[in-house]
Amino acid sequence: MLTIGTLAKRTGTKVQTVRYYEQIGLMPTPQRSEGGQRRYTLDDLDRLAFIRHARDLGFALDAIRELLDLSDTPDHCCAHVDQIAHKQLKAVEARIVRLEALRRELMRMIGECSGGIVADCRVLEVLRDHGECLADHGKAGQQAAEPKQALS
C-alpha cells in the first residue's frame, strides 16, 4: 500500500491534485489506515499515471474521465478512444496554428523596432494599436499564449 505522498511523488503529481481527482471522481476513494491515512494500491498508481500522462498530452478532465470509463471495458472496440484522441490532435493543431501566427507577429513587431528611444518604440506602438497587427489574434491568440493553468 502506498501513501498519498508516495503516490504523488511516483507520478509527479501534487498531493492536492490527487485529492482533487478523488473529489471529482477520477480517482477512487482510497482505503484508510487505522490512523485515517489514505492508502493506495498499485492499480491506483497506474490510474494516476494514466491521468497524469493524459493531462500532459492536453486532454481535458472530461475526456480523461471518458477514456478511463472506456478502459474499464477492454473487450470493446477502440473506435471511440480513437475519436477522442483525434479530437485532441485537432485541438493541438489549431493551437499550433494560432501560436505560429503569434510568433510571426511578435517577430515582425520586434524586427520593425529600431532600438531607439521608448517614445519611438515600434513594439509599444503595435501593442497600443491592435490595428497595427497583420493578423487577428485577439482572444484566440491570447488563449494560446496564456494557457489555463492546469493542475499537475
Secondary structure, 3 states (H helix, E strand, C coil): CECHHHHHHHHCCCHHHHHHHHHCCCCCCCEECCCCCEEECHHHHHHHHHHHHHHHCCCCHHHHHHHHHHHCCCCCCCHHHHHHHHHHHHHHHHHHHHHHHHHHHHHHHHHCCCCCCHHHCHHHHHHHCHHHCCCCCHHHHHHHHCCCCCCC
